[in-house]
Amino acid sequence: MSRFSVDLFKVLIFLCLLIPAVWYSFEGYITWILKREWIFYLSNRDYLTTALFLIPWIIGHMATIWGHYFRAEREFQHSIAKVTAPASITQKISLWERHIFWGYTVKYWILVFALIIMKIGWILVSILPRYEKYYQKYHAYGGTGLVIGVSGGYAAIASCGLILFLVLRRSMLHSLGFTYAEILPLHRWLGVAIVFWSTIHTIGYIMFYDFDNSLSEEFNFKDQGRATMNICGCIAFGALLILGVASIPQVRRQLYRVFMTLHRVMTVIFILGTIVHFPYYMLWYYLLPSVVLFLVDRFVPKMMQRRSVLPEATCTLNADADIVRMTFTSPEPMKPYYPGDYILVEIPEIGMLYHPFTIASYWPEDPHSITLFIRTYEESKGSWTGKLAKLCGSDDKKVRVKANIDGVFGDRRHDYLKSEVLVLFAAGAAITTFMALIKAIAAQIAASDEPLRMQLHLICTFRTRSELHAYGSFLHQITRDPRFTSWLHVEIYVSRPDKVQTLMGAHAHVIRNDILVPAESIEKAKKAKRFRSLRKTGTKLRRALSGRTIVGSSDAKVTEPEADKNVSFTAAGNHVRSNSVDTVVENEKSEHVSSNTASVASSVADHSQFSDDILPEEPLQVQLSTREMTYDTKHLPRFQDAQSQSIATKFAKLDLIATTILIFVPLVFWYILRSIKYEGSVHFCDVRGKMTPTQMKICYGSYATVPAFGHMLVLSIGGYFALWMARRTLLRGRVDLEAGGMPFPDVGVEDEKLTVEDGNWDEGDVVYSSGRVNIKQVIQRFMNSEIGLPGKDRGLVTVFGGGPEAFVAHVEKQIHIAQWAVDFHRETWAP
């Protein structure tokens, strides 16, 4: 897409949002005051809602889907090119993207302000026309109850019309630069508003019925007047309260599976109960556009992946590091995914819930696969990840498991690549968030004649040394490959000792300046007859013989601070954590050789106290490879090299076809149900007259409930049928591939042990500092180098904090305490 096309696309999206927003703001005044007779009584609201609300949203959504495939690549390529372009004023992060109050951007607060104005408009429109009349007729008590009851119900329904729109994974708001992480808090606060206004609505009508002495008549199952409908309203309100309690952050994070189940079930009960409670045909107009887009957003991405991605995934459990590696494959190139994109994974054997994970792989390297790294540390056996770890077996075997994915999704803006300095803080598995980005930058540098313009620092911390090896060869490559080490500043920290089982196995032979296994632990294991089994892991043996980690200490050339300050040990071999956190090891070849050789030699010497059962019979030989045998022979491709645009075009066409069918077929069915005349020659209910309960059932049921339920039913059936057809198409293609002799992965359990995938550890070791990373000292070091000094433009320095919520919050807190002038981004996996 050209720059002009991108600008035209954004103007179209903006208009498709502006027209419904203006209509939404003033439709109460038009409906209840200006055109009450024509709209409400004569049932002509269909025309206005279709023209001013439904059609703009559908057009905008279709444009968003088409742009979703090309905008992502165009913007990413535009941003990634900035890393090798000369710095200029125009490359600074725009004010629109700046983070201000409570870590949210300027555009976020503009959106909040717009929603507040709309909500104030809804309340005023519902109160002003009725205030004087109700007070005169029902006095202060009854009039007040009726006014707040009507206004509360109207504000709640109007909020329901937007809340689903805010959780679309492919939203028009994303096309204007908003991210899902920015919009999600608005979804939560709008949910709080719905609970609040529904409570006001309930209290108001209880006051009115109490004034009218009709509480018992208005809440019963005798089916007189609105009594039964009010009972359905109470059921809907109860479901809403349960949904709200389950959404409290503490409950949501501790009981995520319960939260998701209740969120879905109670949402359906609330919507159905609300429709039956207030079954005027106009009610569905508030919900119809967002419900249509929400269901399409849930069905189409799943269908696209079931058509191309195999229904089995390869998973491998690294028990040493508590990391599961999961790989999805496809017989054809997948939809291009970009740094920061994510997918949702469902394992039918575990449950039907989808769980989000950031993609760790780099699409141009292998367009036929997606790789995830899933953290299982401290997860209970009954949790989803705990069950996944058990399902993936042990002993580093590759196992095939049934799996479905939803996505790929991604809305990350890459304006941060315009910064002069980029600092990435990553804890544990959060390193996967930045793996593809770092490779993309390396590929851009390799393809460009210009040097890297920005400074890039990666500061990552892991629990144990075993975790360094859980992510393939990535950490080794970025610390040994000259195509990375020439520009990427890496600091790696290991905060805890390895597991006893790992240390007592073959891995213990190469431990150097790390944790020594106490002799009593070994004797205890021998007595329990578990020592032989602890040494029986093939991957541990390979890791041990490769000698692929060292602690940044004695033999490596270390600066700031000195090597002997990094880590120390007591006489008993216990680990003593140091306060120093900044270890920089030069990557010259000679020092790699000395480090590696000394590491193995010292390992054998330091562990001479162990029995012969632990030490190898022959001395470990270190064979150093040449550079031609390592990373230089592996090309670093860019997205253009893998034909990403042509592949995206193919997926975009299929996506649009599926979306068009799922949107318009149920809508045609809905309009047919709305056009049927169930009574009389005039197509409207006699809402101005006194209707009997039977007349109310016919009127409300035929013109409101039947079209609404019929539309949702047809759309749901169509969506599940599309999923079934997509998987059937893939499996039929699999048979054709096998018949033609083309390769296709086996689905059984692979017998061979897992090798060190993509790993080449002969040229040196992963150098790390032992101890916890001191964020305060790291920030101070940057400020001492005049990076992010107070008073400077925050757009010049961008900082990402990735990892558990506690780690990200700690990084953010230290930034505020130090008054570090940076633009901070949160990358957390907290649900």
C-alpha atoms as one frame of an Amber mdcrd trajectory, in Angstrom:
protein
   0.000   0.000   0.000   1.298   3.461  -0.926   1.379   6.321   1.540  -1.636
   7.894  -0.201  -3.559   4.616   0.035  -2.779   4.351   3.743  -4.006   7.899
   4.391  -7.183   7.281   2.362  -7.735   4.056   4.262  -7.486   5.843   7.611
  -9.920   8.550   6.457 -12.433   5.844   5.477 -12.096   4.121   8.857 -12.459
   7.428  10.669 -15.683   8.252   8.803 -17.066   4.763   9.478 -16.525   5.428
  13.181 -17.614   9.053  13.176 -21.023   8.546  11.530 -22.249   5.913  14.037
 -20.745   7.929  16.924 -22.706  11.051  15.931 -25.872   9.003  15.455 -25.309
   7.227  18.767 -24.898  10.557  20.553 -28.103  12.131  19.232 -30.356   9.153
  18.491 -32.046   9.495  21.887 -33.102  13.057  21.103 -34.227  12.061  17.593
 -36.074   8.960  18.805 -37.842  10.347  21.862 -38.347  14.005  20.973 -37.821
  15.002  17.347 -39.247  11.989  15.437 -40.962   9.976  18.149 -44.086   9.251
  16.071 -42.230   8.297  12.881 -39.481   6.241  14.523 -40.940   4.622  17.605
 -44.609   4.166  16.789 -44.376   3.499  13.045 -41.398   1.134  13.323 -39.218
   3.091  10.886 -36.105   2.832  13.020 -34.863   0.047  10.725 -33.979   2.575
   8.042 -32.016   4.939  10.246 -30.177   2.241  12.141 -29.246   0.387   8.962
 -28.031   3.510   7.155 -26.327   5.373  10.004 -25.091   2.587  12.270 -24.982
  -0.885  10.761 -23.707  -0.169   7.231 -20.837   2.163   8.318 -19.635  -0.400
  10.848 -19.752  -3.226   8.301 -17.909  -1.179   5.666 -15.324  -0.127   8.230
 -14.848  -3.693   9.442 -14.388  -5.018   5.894 -11.833  -2.292   5.203 -10.111
  -3.124   8.482  -9.778  -6.781   7.505  -8.279  -5.910   4.122  -5.941  -3.388
   5.704  -5.115  -5.822   8.499  -3.018  -7.867   6.077  -1.264  -5.001   4.312
  -1.189  -2.234   6.915   0.762  -4.452   9.316   3.498  -5.141   6.786   3.576
  -1.635   5.399   3.856  -0.028   8.817   6.345  -2.572  10.085   8.560  -2.190
   7.014   8.285   1.581   7.278   9.298   1.463  10.941  12.037  -1.171  10.654
  13.703   0.905   7.925  14.131   3.706  10.455  16.719   1.735  12.434  19.242
   2.231   9.625  18.100   5.697   8.508  19.795   8.903   9.652  18.130  10.438
  12.702  15.828  13.375  12.098  13.122  15.342  13.866  10.371  13.638  11.863
  11.386  10.249  13.234  10.525  11.077  16.816   7.504   9.436  18.386   4.403
  11.547  17.760   2.412  13.209  20.518  -0.494  10.891  19.629   1.611   7.905
  20.818   3.126   9.446  23.934   2.373   7.833  27.301   1.123  10.330  29.866
  -1.216   9.739  32.832  -0.968   6.297  34.462   0.999   4.933  31.527  -1.735
   5.468  28.907  -1.245   7.279  25.610  -2.694  10.595  24.494  -4.992   8.873
  21.999  -6.333   6.650  24.767  -7.452   9.654  26.831  -9.033  11.254  23.767
 -11.089   8.078  23.273 -12.057   8.093  26.970 -13.167  11.718  26.688 -15.305
  10.879  23.621 -17.027   8.003  25.445 -17.717  10.199  28.480 -19.328  12.873
  26.276 -21.511  10.224  24.604 -22.592   8.850  27.972 -23.486  12.282  29.307
 -25.561  12.807  26.178 -27.461   9.554  26.742 -28.300  10.487  30.317 -29.443
  14.036  29.538 -31.588  12.913  26.611 -33.344  10.297  28.744 -33.945  12.665
  31.695 -34.831  16.062  30.246 -37.952  15.078  28.229 -39.492  13.258  31.223
 -38.345  15.171  34.266 -41.162  17.735  34.561 -43.981  15.399  33.499 -42.976
  12.593  35.877 -42.600  14.917  38.866 -45.995  16.453  38.292 -47.718  13.092
  37.915 -45.890  10.943  40.495 -44.553  13.616  42.878 -40.984  13.691  44.145
 -40.582  10.080  45.325 -42.279   8.276  42.466 -41.087  10.756  39.840 -37.480
  10.499  40.970 -37.647   6.720  40.904 -39.127   6.660  37.418 -36.637   9.198
  36.032 -33.530   7.452  37.341 -35.011   4.079  36.402 -35.539   5.097  32.773
 -32.203   6.956  32.481 -30.285   4.121  34.143 -31.772   1.505  31.848 -31.149
   3.629  28.763 -27.515   4.312  29.715 -26.942   0.599  30.461 -28.363  -0.532
  27.091 -26.401   2.124  25.206 -23.214   0.936  26.952 -23.998  -2.664  25.983
 -23.957  -1.565  22.358 -20.278  -0.628  22.625 -18.767  -3.082  25.084 -18.377
  -5.943  22.591 -16.912  -3.576  20.013 -14.037  -2.829  22.395 -12.868  -6.472
  22.509 -12.662  -7.116  18.775  -9.244  -8.525  17.874  -9.434  -6.821  14.464
 -11.110  -3.528  15.253 -11.413  -0.266  13.343  -9.752   1.359  16.331  -6.640
  -0.726  15.681  -6.449   0.770  12.198  -6.222   4.214  13.798  -3.289   3.181
  15.986  -4.986   1.822  19.114  -3.796  -1.486  20.517  -5.819  -4.235  22.146
  -3.973  -3.642  25.416  -5.038   0.020  25.345  -8.689  -0.694  24.532  -9.166
  -3.558  27.010  -9.217  -1.266  30.089 -12.059   0.680  28.432 -13.958  -2.575
  28.013 -13.547  -3.268  31.717 -14.601   0.214  32.807 -17.580   0.118  30.472
 -18.538  -3.160  32.160 -18.382  -1.365  35.524 -20.614   1.341  34.055 -23.168
  -1.267  32.919 -23.308  -2.735  36.432 -23.695   0.751  37.896 -26.462   1.904
  35.535 -28.288  -1.428  35.807 -28.260  -1.036  39.588 -29.600   2.520  39.266
 -32.271   1.232  36.879 -33.331  -1.473  39.356 -33.414   0.890  42.353 -35.351
   3.503  40.411 -38.140   1.152  39.369 -38.368  -0.399  42.824 -38.923   3.139
  44.151 -41.597   3.751  41.531 -43.411   0.446  42.153 -43.241   1.081  45.880
 -44.828   4.499  45.367 -47.496   2.914  43.175 -48.031   0.022  45.650 -47.548
  -2.463  42.799 -44.407  -4.370  43.742 -46.235  -7.684  44.132 -48.091  -7.170
  40.862 -44.976  -6.296  38.862 -42.799  -9.202  40.068 -44.581 -12.554  39.697
 -45.160 -15.439  37.311 -48.884 -14.839  36.775 -48.123 -13.286  33.402 -50.138
 -10.105  33.979 -48.674  -7.020  32.327 -44.868  -6.875  32.648 -44.596  -9.099
  35.703 -42.980 -12.068  33.977 -40.728  -9.771  31.936 -39.548  -8.094  35.145
 -38.615 -11.506  36.572 -36.465 -12.078  33.464 -34.909  -8.671  34.126 -34.023
  -9.767  37.673 -32.394 -12.905  36.264 -30.401 -10.769  33.825 -29.329  -8.440
  36.655 -28.212 -11.399  38.786 -26.139 -12.756  35.886 -24.585  -9.314  35.478
 -23.580  -9.177  39.152 -21.977 -12.632  38.940 -20.138 -11.544  35.806 -18.900
  -8.424  37.577 -17.632 -10.295  40.655 -15.792 -12.828  38.464 -14.128  -9.932
  36.607 -12.468  -8.479  39.718  -8.690  -8.605  38.962  -7.840 -10.763  41.980
 -10.540 -13.304  41.076  -9.784 -13.166  37.365  -6.082 -13.877  37.791  -6.391
 -16.580  40.425  -9.334 -18.387  38.783  -8.891 -17.575  35.112 -10.702 -20.677
  33.852 -13.675 -19.942  36.118 -13.620 -16.320  35.012 -13.704 -17.185  31.309
 -16.473 -19.753  31.744 -18.653 -17.400  33.786 -17.863 -14.525  31.451 -19.295
 -16.391  28.487 -22.259 -18.044  30.188 -23.374 -15.011  32.167 -23.003 -12.712
  29.164 -25.403 -14.894  27.167 -27.872 -15.066  30.083 -27.669 -11.297  30.533
 -28.319 -10.539  26.852 -31.198 -13.022  26.544 -32.733 -11.926  29.841 -32.471
  -8.265  28.835 -34.150  -8.884  25.474 -37.055 -10.704  27.147 -37.237  -8.087
  29.922 -37.464  -5.188  27.475 -38.439  -6.837  24.171 -39.156  -3.724  22.162
 -37.865  -4.230  18.664 -35.691  -1.107  19.035 -33.612  -2.791  21.767 -31.792
  -5.060  19.341 -30.626  -2.035  17.341 -28.256  -1.115  20.154 -26.792  -4.617
  20.230 -27.022  -5.770  16.592 -23.899  -4.112  15.064 -21.522  -5.084  17.861
 -22.955  -8.618  18.148 -22.525  -9.149  14.393 -18.905  -7.976  14.394 -18.095
  -9.828  17.622 -19.323 -13.218  16.383 -17.643 -12.766  13.000 -14.427 -11.784
  14.786 -14.590 -15.034  16.780 -15.389 -17.364  13.879 -13.416 -16.155  10.838
  -9.845 -16.175  12.277 -10.404 -19.714  13.613 -11.713 -20.795  10.225  -8.689
 -19.347   8.404  -6.279 -21.275  10.605  -8.236 -24.528  10.553  -8.031 -24.399
   6.788  -4.218 -24.153   6.744  -2.690 -25.271  10.081  -2.456 -28.958  10.937
  -4.721 -30.103  13.788  -1.713 -31.502  15.701   1.096 -29.564  17.314   4.534
 -30.702  18.403   5.213 -30.045  22.065   8.327 -30.686  24.102   8.751 -30.229
  27.846  12.090 -28.966  29.100  11.738 -30.186  32.675  14.979 -28.485  33.727
  13.686 -25.022  32.841   9.926 -25.658  33.208   9.363 -24.495  29.626   7.162
 -26.129  27.001   8.111 -25.598  23.379   5.115 -25.921  21.055   5.272 -25.818
  17.269   2.399 -25.593  14.790   3.019 -26.470  11.152   1.245 -25.977   7.852
   1.686 -27.574   4.420   1.489 -24.076   2.902   2.959 -20.745   4.003   1.018
 -19.300   6.900  -0.414 -15.828   7.154   2.542 -13.481   7.816   2.980 -12.605
  11.463   5.115  -9.818  12.839   7.096  -9.131  16.018   4.722  -8.912  18.950
   1.880 -10.845  17.288   0.101 -13.560  19.251  -2.232 -16.514  18.820  -4.750
 -18.242  21.074  -4.302 -21.974  21.656  -6.902 -24.590  22.504  -5.946 -28.129
  23.544  -9.179 -30.187  23.338  -7.782 -32.829  25.672  -7.352 -30.168  28.379
 -10.379 -27.972  27.791 -12.237 -25.748  25.352 -10.773 -22.438  26.497  -8.311
 -20.585  24.261  -5.178 -19.169  25.894  -3.092 -16.333  24.368   0.653 -16.698
  23.737   3.154 -14.433  21.999   4.744 -15.931  18.900   8.464 -16.498  19.397
   9.398 -17.543  15.865  10.386 -15.207  13.042   8.091 -15.697  10.051  10.628
 -15.151   7.215  12.860 -17.910   8.629  10.101 -20.526   8.331   6.719 -19.392
   6.951   5.369 -22.913   7.462   5.483 -22.933  11.257   4.708 -21.047  14.460
   6.738 -21.639  17.620   5.676 -20.830  21.169   7.507 -21.076  24.478   5.115
 -21.616  27.390   6.209 -21.145  30.988   5.059 -23.841  33.431   7.026 -22.776
  36.526   5.042 -22.906  39.786   1.908 -23.930  37.939  -0.334 -26.390  39.758
  -1.005 -29.748  38.152  -4.647 -28.796  37.790  -3.945 -25.569  35.891  -4.054
 -25.394  32.104  -0.286 -25.081  31.708   0.272 -27.750  34.349  -1.882 -30.171
  32.379  -0.082 -29.167  29.178   3.290 -29.958  30.763   2.027 -33.399  31.764
   0.566 -33.972  28.306   3.869 -33.127  26.632   5.634 -35.935  28.481   9.139
 -35.829  29.833  12.739 -36.630  28.929  12.650 -33.996  26.141  10.640 -36.095
  23.724   8.640 -34.596  20.914   4.965 -35.394  21.306   2.093 -34.674  18.951
  -1.048 -33.300  20.603  -4.383 -32.256  19.162  -4.564 -28.467  19.098  -6.490
 -25.596  17.522  -5.384 -22.003  17.185  -7.196 -18.707  16.824  -5.347 -15.884
  15.119  -2.767 -14.576  14.228  -3.559 -11.257  15.916  -1.384  -8.214  16.293
  -1.898  -4.501  16.616   1.423  -3.330  17.980   2.588   0.003  16.679   6.286
   0.034  15.834   6.880   3.770  16.268   9.297   2.926  19.066  11.833   2.036
  16.352  12.135   5.778  15.706  13.699   6.262  19.135  17.380   6.940  19.585
  17.668   4.378  22.389  15.576   1.221  22.865  15.865  -0.691  26.152  14.199
  -4.085  26.552  13.730  -5.527  30.051  12.630  -9.177  29.860  12.014 -11.674
  32.659  11.943 -15.367  31.796   9.596 -16.377  29.011   8.964 -12.711  28.141
  12.134 -12.922  26.056   9.926 -14.529  23.387   8.173 -11.168  22.934  11.388
  -9.656  21.566  12.992 -12.587  19.750  11.386 -11.888  16.367  11.996  -8.139
  16.703  15.729  -8.591  17.305  16.020 -10.935  14.313  14.084  -8.495  12.128
  16.459  -5.665  13.085  19.470  -7.881  12.333  18.006  -8.752   8.924  17.418
  -5.055   8.167  20.998  -4.186   9.113  22.366  -7.024   6.972  20.352  -5.847
   3.957  21.152  -2.149   4.363  24.270  -0.226   3.523  23.670   2.085   6.464
  24.727   1.263  10.036  22.307   0.972  12.928  21.073   4.429  13.934  19.695
   3.578  17.373  21.174   2.011  20.485  19.491  -1.238  21.500  19.957  -2.833
  24.922  18.510  -6.207  25.935  18.521  -6.835  29.691  17.030 -10.209  30.535
  16.853 -12.234  33.716  16.148 -15.932  34.195  15.539 -18.116  37.204  18.116
 -20.808  36.465  20.914 -21.486  34.031  18.875 -24.290  32.493  16.373 -21.693
  31.300  19.065 -20.162  29.089  18.921 -23.281  26.949  15.144 -23.521  26.738
  14.791 -21.088  23.833  16.822 -22.918  21.213  19.959 -21.169  20.047  18.594
 -17.631  20.359  20.578 -16.453  23.403  23.715 -18.107  22.126  23.360 -16.515
  18.705  22.743 -12.965  19.880  25.805 -13.160  22.152  28.112 -14.918  19.634
  27.007 -14.091  16.115  28.846 -10.949  14.864  25.699  -9.919  13.000  24.134
  -9.341  16.420  27.051  -8.573  18.715  28.147  -5.635  16.539  25.100  -3.599
  17.585  23.111  -5.402  20.299  24.105  -4.822  23.930  23.048  -7.874  25.935
  23.062  -8.418  29.696  21.904 -11.801  31.009  21.249 -12.548  34.669  20.541
 -15.845  36.418  19.025 -15.377  39.851  18.652 -18.900  41.247  20.490 -22.223
  41.323  19.461 -25.061  39.057  17.207 -27.806  40.303  18.884 -30.501  42.375
  17.843 -33.110  39.814  19.579 -31.142  37.071  22.738 -30.559  39.078  23.034
 -34.199  40.090  22.738 -35.399  36.511  25.251 -35.209  33.710  24.734 -31.450
  33.609  26.722 -31.134  36.843  30.047 -31.844  35.076  30.226 -28.423  33.446
  29.009 -26.289  36.335  31.575 -23.645  36.942  31.463 -20.789  39.433  27.795
 -21.558  39.897  26.097 -23.889  42.382  27.966 -26.810  43.875  25.863 -29.804
  44.811  26.374 -30.597  48.508  27.847 -34.058  49.056  25.033 -35.011  51.430
  22.470 -34.430  48.669  24.297 -36.863  46.411  24.550 -39.521  49.125  20.863
 -39.081  49.918  19.944 -39.574  46.275  22.131 -42.680  46.038  20.436 -44.227
  49.043  17.047 -43.552  47.483  18.274 -45.379  44.341  17.276 -42.412  42.221
  20.751 -41.287  41.220  20.957 -43.390  38.092  17.580 -42.181  36.863  18.578
 -38.578  37.452  21.503 -38.969  35.079  19.514 -40.645  32.358  18.422 -37.612
  30.341  19.976 -37.489  26.914  19.494 -33.771  26.463  21.172 -33.041  29.783
  24.162 -35.066  28.626  24.354 -33.181  25.365  24.167 -29.894  27.224  26.851
 -31.029  29.620  29.244 -32.121  26.881  28.687 -28.902  24.959  29.765 -26.772
  27.911  27.554 -24.028  26.689  27.240 -21.666  29.658  29.694 -19.829  31.813
  29.270 -17.291  34.547  30.782 -13.923  33.814  33.773 -14.282  36.090  37.420
 -15.131  36.354  38.537 -16.218  32.873  36.340 -13.885  30.860  37.383 -10.349
  30.287  34.981  -8.355  32.456  34.544  -4.641  32.884  32.403  -2.640  35.263
  32.469  -4.228  37.779  35.450  -6.535  38.148  34.942 -10.271  37.698  35.659
 -11.226  41.295  32.789  -8.996  42.464  30.173 -10.763  40.450  29.667 -13.849
  42.504  31.329 -15.569  45.408  30.977 -18.806  47.279  31.273 -19.875  50.854
  33.527 -22.679  51.907  30.570 -25.010  51.902  29.875 -24.239  48.297  26.807
 -22.133  48.940  25.849 -19.432  46.492  26.235 -15.814  47.568  24.327 -13.265
  45.479  26.270 -10.131  44.589  25.007  -6.578  44.341  26.831  -5.955  41.074
  24.703  -6.428  38.028  26.572  -5.001  35.038  28.745  -7.593  33.356  29.983
  -7.021  29.848  32.048  -9.702  28.161  33.931  -8.941  25.011  33.326 -11.366
  22.176  36.765 -11.735  20.659  37.536 -15.195  19.355  40.558 -15.718  21.533
  38.615 -15.096  24.710  35.881 -17.447  23.573  38.488 -20.154  23.245  40.051
 -19.498  26.612  36.688 -19.236  28.340  35.379 -22.430  26.877  38.509 -24.443
  27.483  38.952 -23.145  31.019  35.292 -23.739  31.756  35.476 -27.445  31.064
  38.848 -27.901  32.708  37.778 -26.065  35.826  34.540 -28.007  35.937  36.380
 -31.297  36.146  38.764 -29.955  38.756  36.115 -28.320  40.897  34.036 -31.470
  41.023  36.825 -33.950  41.733  35.195 -34.528  45.102  32.372 -36.384  43.352
  32.443 -40.146  42.976  33.503 -41.927  39.804  29.832 -42.452  39.003  29.580
 -38.765  38.234  32.843 -38.029  36.453  33.272 -39.248  32.880  35.824 -41.964
  32.273  37.628 -39.878  29.625  38.537 -36.205  29.861  36.120 -33.909  28.059
  37.549 -32.782  24.722  36.680 -29.355  23.397  36.611 -29.054  19.613  36.209
 -25.517  18.362  34.526 -25.059  15.022  35.262 -22.455  12.413  32.901 -19.588
  11.724  31.797 -21.262   8.499  30.319 -24.043  10.641  28.220 -21.679  12.743
  25.777 -18.821  12.122  27.369 -17.110   9.128  26.063 -19.822   6.827  22.470
 -19.135   7.934  20.811 -16.328   6.019  18.833 -13.665   7.880  15.816 -13.144
   5.606  13.450 -10.187   5.569   9.710 -10.328   5.010  10.161  -9.250   1.405
  12.488 -12.187   0.821   9.745 -14.631   1.870   7.111 -13.103  -0.467   4.999
 -11.912   2.430   2.852  -9.524   0.369   1.636 -12.135  -2.131   0.837 -14.576
   0.678  -1.016 -11.867   2.609  -3.091 -11.069  -0.496  -4.211 -14.674  -0.761
  -5.296 -14.814   2.883  -6.986 -11.402   2.677  -9.239 -12.518  -0.187 -10.295
 -15.695   1.626 -10.891 -13.724   4.815 -13.104 -11.178   3.067 -15.190 -13.871
   1.378 -15.804 -15.691   4.657 -16.565 -12.441   6.504 -19.018 -11.286   3.837
 -20.964 -14.550   3.971 -21.127 -14.634   7.776 -22.282 -11.019   7.986 -24.865
 -10.769   5.228 -26.592 -14.171   5.251 -27.786 -13.861   8.905 -28.698 -10.201
   8.322 -30.913 -11.111   5.375 -32.610 -13.672   7.607 -33.070 -11.000  10.302
 -34.673  -8.515   7.869 -37.029 -11.222   6.614 -38.204 -11.918  10.177 -38.624
  -8.181  10.780 -40.785  -7.780   7.653 -43.303 -10.529   8.487 -46.691  -9.192
   9.640 -48.062 -11.241  12.517 -51.234  -9.249  13.207 -53.407  -6.755  11.396
 -52.770  -4.906   8.171 -50.497  -2.279   9.734 -46.896  -3.263  10.447 -46.456
  -1.852  13.938 -47.462  -2.710  17.469 -50.123  -0.626  19.134 -47.758   0.626
  21.801 -49.913   3.729  22.331 -52.932   1.663  23.294 -53.686  -0.691  26.127
 -52.594  -4.153  25.012 -53.621  -7.370  26.651 -50.887  -9.778  27.790 -51.561
 -11.889  24.687 -51.212  -8.890  22.395 -47.978  -7.908  24.127 -46.550 -11.397
  23.628 -47.439 -11.384  19.935 -46.140  -7.874  19.399 -42.918  -8.107  21.387
 -42.193 -11.714  20.500 -42.759 -11.406  16.765 -41.061  -8.070  16.180 -38.260
  -8.203  18.736 -37.425 -11.560  20.298 -37.897 -13.778  17.228 -35.689 -11.696
  14.862 -32.982 -11.256  17.511 -32.804 -14.906  18.525 -33.162 -16.028  14.918
 -30.271 -13.851  13.811 -27.915 -15.122  16.530 -28.921 -18.712  15.834 -28.305
 -18.486  12.080 -24.969 -16.692  12.559 -23.786 -19.253  15.123 -24.787 -22.229
  12.977 -23.066 -20.655   9.975 -19.902 -20.020  11.968 -19.578 -23.571  13.290
 -20.368 -24.972   9.844 -17.551 -22.824   8.406 -15.123 -24.209  11.013 -16.116
 -27.775  10.127 -15.733 -27.161   6.387 -12.330 -25.495   6.864 -10.924 -28.464
   8.783 -12.476 -30.901   6.307 -10.803 -29.034   3.446  -7.422 -29.271   5.158
  -7.757 -32.997   5.875  -8.880 -33.670   2.311  -5.825 -31.788   1.101  -3.688
 -33.908   3.396  -4.907 -37.096   1.728  -4.166 -35.579  -1.678  -0.673 -34.596
  -0.572   0.090 -38.048   0.749  -1.256 -39.651  -2.433   1.015 -37.416  -4.480
   4.037 -38.346  -2.466   4.524 -34.902  -0.965   5.927 -34.732   2.567   3.510
 -34.405   5.452   4.342 -34.676   9.171   3.456 -37.823  11.030   0.984 -37.444
  13.887   2.329 -40.104  16.204   4.746 -39.790  19.083   8.292 -39.466  17.802
  10.686 -41.995  19.260  13.911 -40.070  18.925  15.151 -37.872  21.701  15.015
 -34.111  21.205  18.302 -32.718  19.989  19.512 -29.240  20.676  17.337 -27.603
  18.027  19.070 -24.973  15.923  21.867 -24.959  18.461  25.565 -24.696  17.570
  27.443 -24.329  20.787  31.016 -25.020  19.636  32.175 -21.415  19.261  31.590
 -20.394  22.854  29.243 -20.220  25.762  26.324 -18.028  26.842  27.872 -15.582
  29.271  25.724 -14.436  32.161  25.956 -12.727  35.524  24.928 -14.633  38.606
  22.486 -12.755  40.808  19.342 -10.704  40.527  19.229  -7.785  38.157  19.169
  -4.508  40.024  16.817  -2.334  37.983  17.681   0.761  39.983  21.395   0.433
  39.230  20.755  -0.306  35.569  18.621   2.836  35.215  21.217   4.903  37.036
  23.910   3.623  34.688  21.902   4.803  31.690  21.340   8.189  33.280  25.054
   8.485  34.046  25.570   8.054  30.318  23.140  10.967  29.757  20.405   8.697
  28.386  16.912   9.786  29.436  17.893  12.646  31.704  14.990  14.569  33.297
  13.754  17.389  31.107  14.662  15.715  27.838  12.156  14.553  25.237  10.677
  11.242  26.373  10.283  10.180  22.758  14.056   9.830  22.412  14.229   6.761
  24.679  11.759   3.864  24.617  11.682   1.193  27.323   9.774  -2.100  27.244
   9.103  -4.087  30.381   8.144  -7.701  29.707   7.350 -10.491  32.149   5.131
 -11.159  35.157   3.017  -8.294  36.416   5.193  -7.887  39.529   8.396  -7.543
  37.460   6.860  -5.061  34.996   5.369  -3.035  37.858   8.786  -2.969  39.569
  10.468  -1.672  36.408   7.798   0.999  36.009   8.131   2.013  39.658  11.902
   2.398  39.432  11.512   4.517  36.282   9.198   6.894  38.142  11.431   7.037
  41.224  14.505   7.834  39.129  12.521  10.323  36.993  13.914   8.613  33.931
  12.633  10.484  30.868  11.524   7.523  28.758   8.427   6.322  26.922   7.495
   3.134  28.811   5.567   0.200  27.329   4.165  -2.708  29.342   4.407  -6.268
  28.013   2.831  -8.470  30.670   1.063 -11.823  30.491  -1.288 -11.067  33.392
  -4.857 -11.956  32.246
